[in-house]
């Protein structure tokens, strides 16, 4: 079962939940955790393990061959991202804008834009007992996270497709990287907090998940910090609140030291068990 942990904004506790849930589930099942926040991965701060393998990851971008080009301008017309422009007697390629769709290369009548590999980041696999952990990190200066996310998902599905659970620690927000992670998930857990900002961004995340047509539920982190508007919103929208995690000083202390929460805080362990039971119930419903 593919479970994405997402949030409408950063700082709600998405990584905290992802890492604790993955380790907790791995006590009784085969689990793989993937940190897909490739621009700033930090799940590894809480899930230290033995490095098993490391790979350079590449994207493919066009390179102009002026000797073959007849300057027809087809490449500029078919590029939806303005990564290829015809300026006078030359074709300019902007790799930072390229999404690697191959349109310019495949549709060039003279074959003047071959696609060449360009390193965009690294993928590392760690093992912590029964838990496998995959971390991808985008190179500094790279602007397109989606290609690396796609390759990481492919690696997880290929190498760990037999695991009972694949947990995805998603990027924050509701933009393209989040959509890439969540669009094929069996369940998305939206982490929010009981604050005006938390509610505002939860609404954006809910709209996105409904547009994608994926199953989702909500976990309220730092419960007791603000008010009950998030709970009232979920009730009005018929959204499941899977569980709540209390606003607790000790949680912040453990988190700041890079420690897992549930071994020391019973309320967090109880919350993780509620999530586990919810996942099992949703899986049972999907099979019936």
C-alpha positions as CSV (number, residue, x, y, z in Angstrom):
1,X,0.0,0.0,0.0
2,X,1.4,3.4,-1.0
3,X,0.9,6.0,1.7
4,X,1.9,9.6,1.1
5,X,2.3,12.0,4.0
6,X,1.6,15.5,2.7
7,X,0.7,19.0,4.0
8,X,-0.5,22.2,2.5
9,X,2.4,24.1,4.1
10,X,5.8,23.4,5.6
11,X,6.4,23.0,9.3
12,X,3.3,21.1,10.2
13,X,5.1,17.9,11.2
14,X,5.0,15.9,8.0
15,X,8.5,14.5,8.4
16,X,7.9,13.8,12.1
17,X,4.9,11.7,11.2
18,X,6.5,10.0,8.2
19,X,9.6,8.8,10.1
20,X,7.7,7.7,13.2
21,X,5.0,6.0,11.3
22,X,7.5,4.1,9.1
23,X,9.6,2.9,12.0
24,X,6.5,2.0,14.0
25,X,5.0,0.0,11.1
26,X,8.3,-1.7,10.5
27,X,8.0,-3.4,13.9
28,X,5.4,-5.7,12.5
29,X,5.6,-5.4,8.7
30,X,8.0,-4.9,5.8
31,X,8.2,-1.1,5.1
32,X,10.1,1.2,2.8
33,X,10.3,5.0,3.5
34,X,11.1,7.4,0.8
35,X,12.1,11.1,1.4
36,X,10.7,12.8,-1.7
37,X,11.2,16.3,-0.5
38,X,14.2,16.2,-2.8
39,X,15.0,19.9,-2.5
40,X,15.5,19.7,1.3
41,X,15.4,16.0,2.5
42,X,15.6,15.6,6.2
43,X,14.0,12.3,7.1
44,X,17.5,10.9,7.4
45,X,18.0,13.0,10.5
46,X,15.6,10.7,12.3
47,X,16.1,7.4,10.5
48,X,19.8,6.8,10.6
49,X,20.7,3.5,8.9
50,X,23.5,1.7,7.1
51,X,24.1,2.9,3.6
52,X,23.4,0.1,1.1
53,X,23.8,1.9,-2.3
54,X,24.2,5.3,-3.8
55,X,23.5,6.4,-7.4
56,X,23.9,9.5,-9.4
57,X,20.7,10.5,-11.1
58,X,20.4,12.2,-14.5
59,X,17.9,14.1,-16.5
60,X,18.0,14.5,-20.3
61,X,18.2,17.9,-21.9
62,X,18.6,18.9,-25.6
63,X,21.8,20.1,-27.1
64,X,21.7,22.1,-30.3
65,X,23.7,20.8,-33.2
66,X,24.0,23.8,-35.6
67,X,25.6,21.8,-38.4
68,X,22.4,19.9,-39.0
69,X,19.8,22.6,-38.1
70,X,17.9,24.5,-40.8
71,X,16.4,26.9,-38.2
72,X,12.8,25.9,-38.9
73,X,11.7,26.9,-35.4
74,X,9.7,23.7,-34.7
75,X,11.5,23.2,-31.4
76,X,10.3,26.6,-30.1
77,X,6.8,26.0,-31.2
78,X,6.5,22.6,-29.4
79,X,8.2,23.6,-26.1
80,X,5.6,24.5,-23.5
81,X,8.2,25.6,-21.0
82,X,10.2,28.1,-23.1
83,X,13.3,26.0,-22.6
84,X,14.1,26.2,-26.4
85,X,14.1,29.5,-28.3
86,X,15.0,30.5,-31.8
87,X,16.9,33.8,-31.8
88,X,18.1,35.0,-35.1
89,X,20.4,32.4,-36.6
90,X,20.8,30.3,-33.5
91,X,18.8,28.0,-31.1
92,X,19.2,28.7,-27.4
93,X,18.6,25.9,-24.9
94,X,17.8,26.7,-21.2
95,X,18.4,23.4,-19.3
96,X,17.0,24.9,-16.0
97,X,13.6,25.2,-17.7
98,X,13.6,21.9,-19.5
99,X,11.1,19.3,-18.3
100,X,12.7,16.5,-20.3
101,X,9.6,15.8,-22.4
102,X,11.6,15.1,-25.6
103,X,9.2,17.0,-27.8
104,X,11.8,19.3,-29.3
105,X,14.2,16.4,-29.9
106,X,11.6,13.9,-31.3
107,X,9.9,16.5,-33.5
108,X,13.0,18.2,-34.9
109,X,12.9,17.3,-38.7
110,X,16.7,17.4,-38.9
111,X,17.6,15.7,-35.6
112,X,19.5,18.7,-34.5
113,X,18.5,18.5,-30.8
114,X,19.8,15.2,-29.4
115,X,19.0,14.6,-25.7
116,X,22.1,14.3,-23.5
117,X,22.4,13.3,-19.8
118,X,22.9,15.9,-17.1
119,X,23.4,15.0,-13.5
120,X,20.6,16.4,-11.3
121,X,21.2,14.7,-7.9
122,X,21.8,11.6,-6.0
123,X,19.7,8.7,-4.6
124,X,20.9,6.8,-1.6
125,X,19.4,3.7,0.0
126,X,19.8,3.0,3.7
127,X,18.7,0.0,5.8
128,X,17.6,0.2,9.5
129,X,16.7,-3.3,10.6
130,X,13.5,-4.2,8.8
131,X,13.1,-0.7,7.4
132,X,14.5,0.4,4.0
133,X,15.0,4.1,3.6
134,X,15.4,5.9,0.2
135,X,16.7,9.5,0.2
136,X,17.1,11.6,-3.0
137,X,18.7,15.0,-3.0
138,X,18.6,17.5,-5.8
139,X,21.9,19.3,-6.8
140,X,22.1,22.9,-5.7
141,X,21.0,25.1,-8.6
142,X,18.7,22.5,-10.1
143,X,15.2,24.0,-10.5
144,X,13.1,20.9,-11.5
145,X,12.4,18.5,-8.7
146,X,9.8,16.4,-10.5
147,X,12.3,14.4,-12.7
148,X,14.2,13.3,-9.6
149,X,11.0,12.5,-7.8
150,X,9.8,10.4,-10.7
151,X,13.1,8.4,-10.7
152,X,12.9,7.9,-7.0
153,X,9.3,6.6,-7.2
154,X,10.4,4.2,-10.0
155,X,13.3,3.0,-7.8
156,X,11.0,2.4,-4.8
157,X,8.4,0.6,-6.8
158,X,11.0,-1.6,-8.5
159,X,13.2,-2.4,-5.5
160,X,10.6,-2.4,-2.8
161,X,7.4,-3.2,-4.6
162,X,6.9,-6.3,-2.5
163,X,6.9,-4.4,0.8
164,X,3.6,-4.2,2.7
165,X,3.9,-0.4,3.0
166,X,5.6,2.2,0.9
167,X,5.6,5.5,2.9
168,X,6.3,8.7,1.0
169,X,7.5,11.8,2.8
170,X,6.1,14.4,0.3
171,X,7.3,17.9,-0.4
172,X,5.2,20.7,1.3
173,X,2.6,22.7,-0.6
174,X,0.3,21.8,-3.5
175,X,2.6,22.4,-6.5
176,X,3.9,19.9,-9.2
177,X,6.3,18.0,-6.8
178,X,3.4,17.2,-4.4
179,X,1.1,16.1,-7.2
180,X,3.8,13.8,-8.6
181,X,4.1,12.1,-5.2
182,X,0.4,11.8,-4.4
183,X,-1.3,11.2,-7.7
184,X,-0.9,7.4,-7.5
185,X,-1.0,6.9,-3.8
186,X,-3.5,4.5,-2.2
187,X,-3.9,6.9,0.7
188,X,-2.8,10.5,1.4
189,X,-2.5,11.6,5.0
190,X,-2.7,15.4,5.2
191,X,-0.9,16.8,8.3
192,X,-2.2,20.1,9.6
193,X,-2.2,22.2,12.7
194,X,-5.0,24.0,14.5
195,X,-4.1,27.5,13.4
196,X,-5.4,30.0,10.8
197,X,-2.5,29.2,8.5
198,X,-2.9,25.5,9.0
199,X,-6.6,25.7,8.1
200,X,-6.0,27.9,5.1
201,X,-3.4,25.6,3.6
202,X,-5.3,22.4,4.5
203,X,-8.2,23.7,2.4
204,X,-5.7,24.1,-0.6
205,X,-4.4,20.5,0.0
206,X,-8.0,19.1,0.2
207,X,-8.9,20.8,-3.1
208,X,-5.8,19.3,-4.7
209,X,-6.5,15.8,-3.4
210,X,-10.1,15.9,-4.6
211,X,-9.0,17.1,-8.0
212,X,-6.6,14.2,-8.2
213,X,-9.3,11.8,-7.0
214,X,-7.2,10.2,-4.3
215,X,-8.3,8.9,-0.9
216,X,-7.2,11.1,2.0
217,X,-7.6,11.7,5.7
218,X,-6.3,14.3,8.1
219,X,-4.0,14.2,11.1
220,X,-4.0,17.3,13.4
221,X,-0.6,17.9,14.9
222,X,0.0,20.2,17.9
223,X,-3.5,19.6,18.9
224,X,-4.6,22.0,21.7
225,X,-2.4,24.8,20.4
226,X,-5.1,26.9,18.6
227,X,-8.8,26.5,18.2
228,X,-11.3,24.0,16.8
229,X,-11.8,25.5,13.3
230,X,-9.9,22.7,11.6
231,X,-12.1,20.1,13.3
232,X,-15.3,22.0,12.3
233,X,-14.1,22.3,8.7
234,X,-13.4,18.6,8.5
235,X,-16.8,17.8,9.9
236,X,-18.5,20.1,7.4
237,X,-16.6,18.6,4.5
238,X,-17.0,15.0,5.7
239,X,-13.3,14.5,6.0
240,X,-11.9,11.8,8.3
241,X,-9.8,13.1,11.2
242,X,-7.6,10.0,11.6
243,X,-6.1,11.1,14.9
244,X,-4.5,14.0,16.7
245,X,-1.0,14.5,18.2
246,X,-0.9,16.8,21.2
247,X,1.1,20.0,21.5
248,X,3.8,18.8,23.9
249,X,7.1,20.4,25.0
250,X,8.8,17.0,25.2
251,X,7.9,16.4,21.5
252,X,9.8,19.5,20.5
253,X,12.8,18.5,22.7
254,X,13.0,15.0,21.1
255,X,12.5,16.4,17.6
256,X,15.2,19.0,18.1
257,X,17.7,16.2,19.0
258,X,16.7,14.1,16.0
259,X,15.0,11.4,18.1
260,X,11.9,9.4,17.3
261,X,8.9,10.3,19.4
262,X,6.7,7.2,19.9
263,X,9.2,5.2,22.1
264,X,9.1,8.0,24.7
265,X,5.6,9.5,24.4
266,X,2.6,7.2,24.8
267,X,0.2,9.7,23.2
268,X,2.2,9.6,20.0
269,X,2.4,5.8,20.0
270,X,-1.4,5.7,20.5
271,X,-1.8,8.1,17.5
272,X,0.4,5.9,15.3
273,X,-1.7,2.8,16.2
274,X,-4.9,4.7,15.2
275,X,-3.3,5.5,11.9
276,X,-2.2,1.8,11.4
277,X,-5.8,0.7,12.1
278,X,-7.2,3.3,9.8
279,X,-4.9,2.2,7.0
280,X,-5.9,-1.4,7.5
281,X,-9.6,-0.5,7.4
282,X,-9.1,1.5,4.2
283,X,-7.2,-1.3,2.6
284,X,-10.0,-3.8,3.6
285,X,-12.6,-1.5,2.0
286,X,-10.6,-1.1,-1.2
287,X,-10.4,-4.9,-1.6
288,X,-14.1,-5.5,-0.9
